[in-house]
Amino acid sequence: MNALIIGATGYVGTAVDEALSARGHRTTGTARSESARAKLDARGTAVVRADASQPQSLEAAIKAADAVVYAVAVTDADPAGVDSRALRAVRKALAGTEKTFIYVSNAWVYGETGDEPATETTRPKPPAMLMRRLEIEKAALDMTQIGVRAIVVRPGIAYGRASGIPLMFVQSARERGAATIVGDGFNRWATIGIRDLGELIALAVERGRPGRPYNAVNGDRFSQKEIAIAASRGAGADGATTHAPEELMGRFGQCVALDQVISGDRAREDLGWEPHDPSIIAELESGSYLGIAGAALAS
């Protein structure tokens, strides 16, 4: 299968590229700069010069692909409507082909869940920052009505490879001697290791059911405070933490402070997916984030 990854050099796009390649698929990534092209060249991914903000640049590559994965994270602060215009280009190019389109969304669209795990049938109650993302999800899934195998993936907070949102705890512990918790820290995070996320999306490309969203979460229910303490320990700050009001970080702070319990059962049942990455606690205490913390503390 020829798979086009829009956003292939990003955190999620890179993991998707690796997972698809490992499963024997041919991948092409979009690059809007020479540095992006160099990254893709270095890992052996075919390159097409294209930019989601210029939809016409995507059309030929979309038509040439058997599957398209959209992993560009600009929806939540997108006054120019980049995602909306890019998805219109996808819709136009794939209409009537029965080819696969995966839109990578975000589990934050559920808002506060309480103790009952949110499933894909739970009505989303997103904070203001995520309202546009729900609109994009609907536009993506509506493509099933015009002959496209459209699927949405909703990842929890991704971690691993010394990147992602958890890196903020490592950096604050490293720079100020304490990991900064947003709000009181008792809220639970729905999480997913970045390699597990790439694998789930690859499986959705192969066997996902059209018109369905899939939650990409590993089932852990660690609180933000537990995660911050682990990051602090890994960064050499002895588990020290401090707090910042969520209002200080605006809409992003509101999302980080969400209390979420989310089920990933549908992905297990439909796709045969199982998570294998270490937990976020293990990764922060003894995994990929240690190199960053150690190097910085020594400098």
TORSERO-982637 format. One record per residue (C-alpha): residue number from 1; residue in one letter; x, y, z. Coordinates in nm, 2 decimals, padded with zeros to 4 digits. Example, Ala and Ser with C-alpha at 12.3 -4.5 7.8 and 13.67 -1.06 7.14 Angstrom:
% TORSERO-982637
+-----+-----+--------+--------+--------+
|   n | res |      x |      y |      z |
+-----+-----+--------+--------+--------+
|   1 |   A |  01.23 | -00.45 |  00.78 |
|   2 |   S |  01.37 | -00.11 |  00.71 |
+-----+-----+--------+--------+--------+
//
This chain:
% TORSERO-982637
+-----+-----+--------+--------+--------+
|   n | res |      x |      y |      z |
+-----+-----+--------+--------+--------+
|   1 |   M |  00.00 |  00.00 |  00.00 |
|   2 |   N |  00.12 |  00.35 | -00.08 |
|   3 |   A |  00.05 |  00.58 |  00.22 |
|   4 |   L |  00.08 |  00.95 |  00.22 |
|   5 |   I |  00.14 |  01.11 |  00.56 |
|   6 |   I |  00.06 |  01.48 |  00.58 |
|   7 |   G |  00.27 |  01.60 |  00.88 |
|   8 |   A |  00.52 |  01.32 |  00.85 |
|   9 |   T |  00.80 |  01.50 |  01.02 |
|  10 |   G |  00.60 |  01.58 |  01.33 |
|  11 |   Y |  00.59 |  01.39 |  01.66 |
|  12 |   V |  00.29 |  01.17 |  01.56 |
|  13 |   G |  00.36 |  01.17 |  01.19 |
|  14 |   T |  00.71 |  01.02 |  01.25 |
|  15 |   A |  00.57 |  00.74 |  01.46 |
|  16 |   V |  00.30 |  00.66 |  01.19 |
|  17 |   D |  00.57 |  00.66 |  00.92 |
|  18 |   E |  00.78 |  00.41 |  01.11 |
|  19 |   A |  00.49 |  00.18 |  01.20 |
|  20 |   L |  00.36 |  00.17 |  00.84 |
|  21 |   S |  00.71 |  00.11 |  00.70 |
|  22 |   A |  00.76 | -00.17 |  00.95 |
|  23 |   R |  00.44 | -00.33 |  00.83 |
|  24 |   G |  00.57 | -00.33 |  00.47 |
|  25 |   H |  00.39 | -00.03 |  00.33 |
|  26 |   R |  00.55 |  00.24 |  00.11 |
|  27 |   T |  00.53 |  00.58 |  00.27 |
|  28 |   T |  00.55 |  00.93 |  00.13 |
|  29 |   G |  00.58 |  01.23 |  00.36 |
|  30 |   T |  00.50 |  01.59 |  00.29 |
|  31 |   A |  00.78 |  01.84 |  00.34 |
|  32 |   R |  00.73 |  02.22 |  00.33 |
|  33 |   S |  01.10 |  02.30 |  00.38 |
|  34 |   E |  01.44 |  02.17 |  00.30 |
|  35 |   S |  01.50 |  02.07 |  00.66 |
|  36 |   A |  01.18 |  01.86 |  00.66 |
|  37 |   R |  01.29 |  01.71 |  00.33 |
|  38 |   A |  01.63 |  01.62 |  00.48 |
|  39 |   K |  01.46 |  01.45 |  00.78 |
|  40 |   L |  01.25 |  01.23 |  00.55 |
|  41 |   D |  01.54 |  01.15 |  00.32 |
|  42 |   A |  01.75 |  01.05 |  00.62 |
|  43 |   R |  01.49 |  00.78 |  00.73 |
|  44 |   G |  01.43 |  00.66 |  00.37 |
|  45 |   T |  01.08 |  00.81 |  00.33 |
|  46 |   A |  00.98 |  00.93 | -00.01 |
|  47 |   V |  00.92 |  01.30 | -00.02 |
|  48 |   V |  00.67 |  01.53 | -00.19 |
|  49 |   R |  00.70 |  01.91 | -00.16 |
|  50 |   A |  00.37 |  02.01 | -00.02 |
|  51 |   D |  00.22 |  02.22 |  00.26 |
|  52 |   A | -00.12 |  02.18 |  00.43 |
|  53 |   S | -00.16 |  02.55 |  00.43 |
|  54 |   Q | -00.15 |  02.54 |  00.05 |
|  55 |   P | -00.41 |  02.27 | -00.03 |
|  56 |   Q | -00.34 |  02.27 | -00.41 |
|  57 |   S |  00.01 |  02.15 | -00.33 |
|  58 |   L | -00.14 |  01.83 | -00.18 |
|  59 |   E | -00.37 |  01.72 | -00.46 |
|  60 |   A | -00.14 |  01.52 | -00.68 |
|  61 |   A |  00.01 |  01.33 | -00.39 |
|  62 |   I | -00.33 |  01.25 | -00.24 |
|  63 |   K | -00.46 |  01.11 | -00.57 |
|  64 |   A | -00.14 |  00.90 | -00.61 |
|  65 |   A | -00.18 |  00.74 | -00.26 |
|  66 |   D | -00.39 |  00.44 | -00.15 |
|  67 |   A | -00.42 |  00.58 |  00.20 |
|  68 |   V | -00.38 |  00.93 |  00.35 |
|  69 |   V | -00.30 |  01.01 |  00.71 |
|  70 |   Y | -00.35 |  01.36 |  00.83 |
|  71 |   A | -00.13 |  01.43 |  01.13 |
|  72 |   V | -00.10 |  01.81 |  01.13 |
|  73 |   A | -00.17 |  01.95 |  01.47 |
|  74 |   V | -00.29 |  02.30 |  01.39 |
|  75 |   T | -00.66 |  02.28 |  01.45 |
|  76 |   D | -00.66 |  02.42 |  01.80 |
|  77 |   A | -00.51 |  02.76 |  01.71 |
|  78 |   D | -00.60 |  02.79 |  01.34 |
|  79 |   P | -00.75 |  03.13 |  01.25 |
|  80 |   A | -00.65 |  03.07 |  00.89 |
|  81 |   G | -00.85 |  02.75 |  00.87 |
|  82 |   V | -00.56 |  02.54 |  00.75 |
|  83 |   D | -00.72 |  02.21 |  00.85 |
|  84 |   S | -01.05 |  02.29 |  00.69 |
|  85 |   R | -00.91 |  02.38 |  00.36 |
|  86 |   A | -00.67 |  02.09 |  00.36 |
|  87 |   L | -00.95 |  01.85 |  00.43 |
|  88 |   R | -01.15 |  02.00 |  00.14 |
|  89 |   A | -00.86 |  01.91 | -00.08 |
|  90 |   V | -00.86 |  01.55 |  00.06 |
|  91 |   R | -01.23 |  01.52 |  00.00 |
|  92 |   K | -01.21 |  01.64 | -00.36 |
|  93 |   A | -00.92 |  01.41 | -00.44 |
|  94 |   L | -01.05 |  01.09 | -00.27 |
|  95 |   A | -01.42 |  01.12 | -00.35 |
|  96 |   G | -01.56 |  00.79 | -00.49 |
|  97 |   T | -01.23 |  00.61 | -00.47 |
|  98 |   E | -01.30 |  00.40 | -00.15 |
|  99 |   K | -00.94 |  00.48 | -00.04 |
| 100 |   T | -00.86 |  00.53 |  00.32 |
| 101 |   F | -00.84 |  00.86 |  00.51 |
| 102 |   I | -00.73 |  00.89 |  00.87 |
| 103 |   Y | -00.77 |  01.21 |  01.06 |
| 104 |   V | -00.56 |  01.23 |  01.38 |
| 105 |   S | -00.77 |  01.42 |  01.64 |
| 106 |   N | -00.73 |  01.44 |  02.02 |
| 107 |   A | -00.90 |  01.27 |  02.32 |
| 108 |   W | -00.94 |  01.61 |  02.48 |
| 109 |   V | -01.25 |  01.65 |  02.28 |
| 110 |   Y | -01.43 |  01.45 |  02.55 |
| 111 |   G | -01.37 |  01.72 |  02.81 |
| 112 |   E | -01.41 |  01.61 |  03.17 |
| 113 |   T | -01.52 |  01.25 |  03.18 |
| 114 |   G | -01.57 |  01.17 |  03.55 |
| 115 |   D | -01.51 |  00.81 |  03.67 |
| 116 |   E | -01.71 |  00.64 |  03.39 |
| 117 |   P | -01.47 |  00.57 |  03.10 |
| 118 |   A | -01.55 |  00.77 |  02.79 |
| 119 |   T | -01.60 |  00.55 |  02.48 |
| 120 |   E | -01.64 |  00.64 |  02.12 |
| 121 |   T | -02.02 |  00.66 |  02.18 |
| 122 |   T | -01.98 |  00.92 |  02.46 |
| 123 |   R | -02.10 |  01.26 |  02.36 |
| 124 |   P | -01.79 |  01.49 |  02.35 |
| 125 |   K | -01.80 |  01.80 |  02.57 |
| 126 |   P | -01.48 |  01.98 |  02.46 |
| 127 |   P | -01.33 |  02.28 |  02.62 |
| 128 |   A | -01.33 |  02.60 |  02.40 |
| 129 |   M | -00.99 |  02.52 |  02.26 |
| 130 |   L | -01.12 |  02.19 |  02.10 |
| 131 |   M | -01.45 |  02.31 |  01.95 |
| 132 |   R | -01.30 |  02.34 |  01.60 |
| 133 |   R | -01.15 |  02.00 |  01.62 |
| 134 |   L | -01.49 |  01.84 |  01.66 |
| 135 |   E | -01.60 |  02.02 |  01.34 |
| 136 |   I | -01.30 |  01.88 |  01.16 |
| 137 |   E | -01.37 |  01.53 |  01.29 |
| 138 |   K | -01.73 |  01.56 |  01.15 |
| 139 |   A | -01.60 |  01.68 |  00.81 |
| 140 |   A | -01.36 |  01.39 |  00.80 |
| 141 |   L | -01.62 |  01.12 |  00.89 |
| 142 |   D | -01.87 |  01.27 |  00.65 |
| 143 |   M | -01.64 |  01.16 |  00.37 |
| 144 |   T | -01.78 |  00.81 |  00.41 |
| 145 |   Q | -02.09 |  00.94 |  00.24 |
| 146 |   I | -01.90 |  01.01 | -00.08 |
| 147 |   G | -01.70 |  00.69 | -00.11 |
| 148 |   V | -01.40 |  00.74 |  00.12 |
| 149 |   R | -01.29 |  00.50 |  00.40 |
| 150 |   A | -01.28 |  00.78 |  00.66 |
| 151 |   I | -01.17 |  00.71 |  01.01 |
| 152 |   V | -01.08 |  00.94 |  01.31 |
| 153 |   V | -00.82 |  00.85 |  01.58 |
| 154 |   R | -00.84 |  01.03 |  01.91 |
| 155 |   P | -00.51 |  01.00 |  02.10 |
| 156 |   G | -00.46 |  01.06 |  02.46 |
| 157 |   I | -00.16 |  01.25 |  02.58 |
| 158 |   A |  00.13 |  01.10 |  02.39 |
| 159 |   Y |  00.47 |  01.04 |  02.55 |
| 160 |   G |  00.81 |  00.89 |  02.48 |
| 161 |   R |  01.11 |  00.98 |  02.27 |
| 162 |   A |  01.18 |  01.27 |  02.51 |
| 163 |   S |  00.91 |  01.48 |  02.36 |
| 164 |   G |  00.54 |  01.56 |  02.38 |
| 165 |   I |  00.35 |  01.74 |  02.66 |
| 166 |   P |  00.52 |  01.55 |  02.95 |
| 167 |   L |  00.85 |  01.72 |  02.85 |
| 168 |   M |  00.72 |  02.04 |  03.01 |
| 169 |   F |  00.75 |  01.86 |  03.35 |
| 170 |   V |  01.11 |  01.76 |  03.28 |
| 171 |   Q |  01.20 |  02.11 |  03.16 |
| 172 |   S |  01.06 |  02.28 |  03.46 |
| 173 |   A |  01.22 |  02.04 |  03.70 |
| 174 |   R |  01.55 |  02.08 |  03.52 |
| 175 |   E |  01.54 |  02.46 |  03.50 |
| 176 |   R |  01.37 |  02.55 |  03.83 |
| 177 |   G |  01.42 |  02.25 |  04.05 |
| 178 |   A |  01.06 |  02.14 |  04.06 |
| 179 |   A |  00.81 |  02.00 |  03.80 |
| 180 |   T |  00.53 |  02.25 |  03.75 |
| 181 |   I |  00.18 |  02.10 |  03.79 |
| 182 |   V | -00.11 |  02.28 |  03.62 |
| 183 |   G | -00.39 |  02.32 |  03.87 |
| 184 |   D | -00.42 |  02.10 |  04.17 |
| 185 |   G | -00.27 |  01.79 |  03.99 |
| 186 |   F | -00.54 |  01.54 |  04.10 |
| 187 |   N | -00.68 |  01.52 |  03.75 |
| 188 |   R | -00.62 |  01.19 |  03.56 |
| 189 |   W | -00.45 |  01.19 |  03.22 |
| 190 |   A | -00.54 |  00.95 |  02.94 |
| 191 |   T | -00.21 |  00.85 |  02.79 |
| 192 |   I | -00.05 |  00.66 |  02.50 |
| 193 |   G |  00.31 |  00.58 |  02.42 |
| 194 |   I |  00.42 |  00.73 |  02.09 |
| 195 |   R |  00.52 |  00.40 |  01.94 |
| 196 |   D |  00.19 |  00.24 |  02.04 |
| 197 |   L |  00.01 |  00.53 |  01.88 |
| 198 |   G |  00.19 |  00.49 |  01.55 |
| 199 |   E |  00.10 |  00.12 |  01.55 |
| 200 |   L | -00.27 |  00.18 |  01.63 |
| 201 |   I | -00.29 |  00.43 |  01.34 |
| 202 |   A | -00.11 |  00.18 |  01.10 |
| 203 |   L | -00.37 | -00.08 |  01.20 |
| 204 |   A | -00.65 |  00.16 |  01.14 |
| 205 |   V | -00.52 |  00.22 |  00.79 |
| 206 |   E | -00.52 | -00.15 |  00.73 |
| 207 |   R | -00.84 | -00.27 |  00.90 |
| 208 |   G | -01.02 |  00.02 |  01.06 |
| 209 |   R | -01.40 |  00.04 |  01.01 |
| 210 |   P | -01.51 |  00.34 |  00.80 |
| 211 |   G | -01.70 |  00.61 |  00.97 |
| 212 |   R | -01.57 |  00.52 |  01.32 |
| 213 |   P | -01.36 |  00.71 |  01.57 |
| 214 |   Y | -01.10 |  00.51 |  01.77 |
| 215 |   N | -00.97 |  00.62 |  02.11 |
| 216 |   A | -00.59 |  00.57 |  02.13 |
| 217 |   V | -00.52 |  00.53 |  02.50 |
| 218 |   N | -00.34 |  00.26 |  02.70 |
| 219 |   G | -00.58 |  00.24 |  02.99 |
| 220 |   D | -00.35 |  00.39 |  03.26 |
| 221 |   R | -00.51 |  00.64 |  03.50 |
| 222 |   F | -00.22 |  00.82 |  03.65 |
| 223 |   S | -00.29 |  01.17 |  03.79 |
| 224 |   Q | -00.11 |  01.47 |  03.66 |
| 225 |   K |  00.07 |  01.50 |  04.00 |
| 226 |   E |  00.20 |  01.14 |  03.98 |
| 227 |   I |  00.33 |  01.20 |  03.64 |
| 228 |   A |  00.50 |  01.53 |  03.74 |
| 229 |   I |  00.66 |  01.36 |  04.04 |
| 230 |   A |  00.80 |  01.09 |  03.81 |
| 231 |   A |  00.94 |  01.35 |  03.57 |
| 232 |   S |  01.09 |  01.54 |  03.86 |
| 233 |   R |  01.27 |  01.22 |  03.99 |
| 234 |   G |  01.39 |  01.14 |  03.64 |
| 235 |   A |  01.52 |  01.49 |  03.60 |
| 236 |   G |  01.72 |  01.47 |  03.92 |
| 237 |   A |  01.49 |  01.70 |  04.12 |
| 238 |   D |  01.40 |  01.44 |  04.38 |
| 239 |   G |  01.03 |  01.44 |  04.30 |
| 240 |   A |  00.99 |  01.81 |  04.39 |
| 241 |   T |  00.68 |  01.98 |  04.23 |
| 242 |   T |  00.52 |  02.32 |  04.23 |
| 243 |   H |  00.18 |  02.44 |  04.11 |
| 244 |   A |  00.07 |  02.70 |  03.86 |
| 245 |   P | -00.30 |  02.81 |  03.81 |
| 246 |   E | -00.44 |  02.66 |  03.49 |
| 247 |   E | -00.56 |  03.02 |  03.40 |
| 248 |   L | -00.20 |  03.12 |  03.37 |
| 249 |   M | -00.16 |  02.89 |  03.07 |
| 250 |   G | -00.49 |  03.00 |  02.90 |
| 251 |   R | -00.68 |  02.74 |  02.70 |
| 252 |   F | -00.40 |  02.50 |  02.70 |
| 253 |   G | -00.39 |  02.50 |  03.08 |
| 254 |   Q | -00.76 |  02.42 |  03.08 |
| 255 |   C | -00.69 |  02.11 |  02.86 |
| 256 |   V | -00.39 |  01.99 |  03.07 |
| 257 |   A | -00.61 |  02.01 |  03.38 |
| 258 |   L | -00.89 |  01.80 |  03.24 |
| 259 |   D | -00.98 |  01.49 |  03.44 |
| 260 |   Q | -01.02 |  01.20 |  03.19 |
| 261 |   V | -01.08 |  00.83 |  03.21 |
| 262 |   I | -01.11 |  00.69 |  02.85 |
| 263 |   S | -01.16 |  00.34 |  02.71 |
| 264 |   G | -00.95 |  00.20 |  02.43 |
| 265 |   D | -01.15 | -00.12 |  02.40 |
| 266 |   R | -01.28 | -00.05 |  02.05 |
| 267 |   A | -00.93 | -00.03 |  01.91 |
| 268 |   R | -00.85 | -00.36 |  02.08 |
| 269 |   E | -01.16 | -00.53 |  01.94 |
| 270 |   D | -01.17 | -00.39 |  01.59 |
| 271 |   L | -00.80 | -00.36 |  01.52 |
| 272 |   G | -00.64 | -00.63 |  01.74 |
| 273 |   W | -00.43 | -00.36 |  01.89 |
| 274 |   E | -00.24 | -00.40 |  02.22 |
| 275 |   P | -00.02 | -00.14 |  02.38 |
| 276 |   H |  00.34 | -00.24 |  02.46 |
| 277 |   D |  00.52 |  00.08 |  02.55 |
| 278 |   P |  00.63 |  00.13 |  02.91 |
| 279 |   S |  00.39 |  00.34 |  03.12 |
| 280 |   I |  00.44 |  00.72 |  03.12 |
| 281 |   I |  00.57 |  00.69 |  03.48 |
| 282 |   A |  00.84 |  00.44 |  03.38 |
| 283 |   E |  00.93 |  00.64 |  03.07 |
| 284 |   L |  00.98 |  00.96 |  03.27 |
| 285 |   E |  01.17 |  00.79 |  03.55 |
| 286 |   S |  01.40 |  00.57 |  03.35 |
| 287 |   G |  01.34 |  00.61 |  02.98 |
| 288 |   S |  01.40 |  00.85 |  02.70 |
| 289 |   Y |  01.36 |  01.17 |  02.90 |
| 290 |   L |  01.67 |  01.10 |  03.11 |
| 291 |   G |  01.92 |  01.20 |  02.84 |
| 292 |   I |  01.77 |  01.54 |  02.81 |
| 293 |   A |  01.75 |  01.60 |  03.18 |
| 294 |   G |  02.09 |  01.47 |  03.25 |
| 295 |   A |  02.26 |  01.66 |  02.97 |
| 296 |   A |  02.09 |  01.99 |  03.08 |
| 297 |   L |  02.17 |  01.95 |  03.44 |
| 298 |   A |  02.53 |  01.88 |  03.36 |
| 299 |   S |  02.56 |  02.19 |  03.14 |
+-----+-----+--------+--------+--------+
//
